[in-house]
């Protein structure tokens, strides 16, 4: 068994999430005629989207979204890239949430 050693100048990204963007509008088979699938196509035609973002915007389960994306990949109509951006839309509000939690939990006479 051979062990592959990476050169020191190559960085490995751990936990990077894939984003997908539509390169061409495909003809959908009958199982994918629902509005939720067309909504995902529309979203991916405008910007790169992650699987959780697609699931949230379409209302479909993650495994349904994954199988749809795999079908699109097999047809060669997707552009894929890695994203380092946190998945949450409100990731930048973390400090505000902590402050709000402390402000709401302190007794009114402690000021």
C-alpha positions in Angstrom: 0.0 0.0 0.0 1.5 3.3 -1.1 1.1 6.5 1.0 0.7 9.7 -1.0 2.6 12.6 0.4 1.4 16.1 -0.6 3.9 18.9 -1.2 4.0 21.3 1.7 2.7 24.2 -0.4 -0.6 22.4 -1.1 -3.3 23.2 1.5 -6.1 20.8 2.1 -9.5 22.2 2.8 -11.4 20.2 5.4 -15.1 20.6 5.6 -15.4 22.6 2.4 -18.9 22.5 1.0 -19.7 22.1 -2.7 -21.7 24.8 -4.5 -23.5 24.2 -7.7 -24.5 26.5 -10.5 -26.5 25.7 -13.6 -24.5 25.9 -16.9 -27.4 25.0 -19.2 -31.2 24.5 -18.7 -32.0 20.8 -19.0 -35.2 19.1 -20.1 -36.6 17.5 -17.0 -38.0 14.0 -16.8 -41.6 13.5 -15.4 -40.4 12.8 -11.8 -38.8 16.2 -11.7 -41.8 18.3 -13.1 -42.7 19.6 -9.7 -42.4 23.3 -8.9 -39.7 22.7 -6.3 -37.3 21.2 -8.8 -37.9 24.1 -11.2 -37.3 26.6 -8.3 -33.9 24.9 -7.7 -33.0 25.2 -11.4 -33.9 28.9 -11.3 -31.9 29.5 -8.1 -28.9 27.7 -9.6 -29.1 29.6 -12.8 -28.6 32.9 -10.9 -25.9 31.9 -8.3 -23.9 29.1 -6.8 -26.0 27.2 -4.2 -25.1 24.5 -1.6 -27.2 21.4 -1.0 -28.6 22.8 2.3 -29.5 26.1 0.6 -31.3 24.3 -2.2 -33.1 22.1 0.3 -34.2 25.2 2.3 -35.3 27.2 -0.8 -37.2 24.3 -2.4 -38.7 22.7 0.6 -37.5 19.3 -0.5 -35.7 16.8 1.7 -31.9 16.7 1.5 -31.8 13.3 -0.2 -34.3 14.5 -2.9 -32.1 17.5 -3.6 -28.9 15.3 -3.7 -30.4 12.9 -6.2 -31.6 15.8 -8.3 -28.1 17.4 -8.3 -26.5 14.0 -9.1 -28.9 13.7 -12.1 -27.9 17.2 -13.3 -24.2 16.3 -12.8 -24.6 13.1 -14.9 -26.1 15.2 -17.7 -23.1 17.7 -17.5 -25.2 20.8 -16.9 -23.7 21.9 -13.5 -20.6 23.9 -12.6 -19.2 22.8 -9.3 -16.9 24.6 -6.9 -15.8 24.4 -3.2 -17.1 27.1 -0.8 -15.5 28.2 2.4 -18.5 30.4 3.4 -20.5 29.1 6.4 -23.8 27.5 5.4 -26.0 29.7 7.6 -27.5 32.8 6.2 -27.1 34.5 9.6 -23.5 33.3 10.4 -22.4 36.9 10.9 -25.1 37.5 13.6 -23.4 35.2 16.1 -22.0 38.0 18.3 -25.3 39.8 18.2 -27.1 36.7 19.4 -24.8 36.3 22.4 -25.3 40.0 23.3 -29.1 39.6 23.0 -29.1 36.5 25.1 -27.1 38.2 27.9 -29.3 41.3 27.7 -32.5 39.3 27.9 -31.4 37.1 30.8 -30.1 39.8 33.1 -32.5 41.0 35.8 -34.0 44.5 35.2 -32.5 46.1 38.4 -29.0 45.0 37.7 -28.2 48.0 35.5 
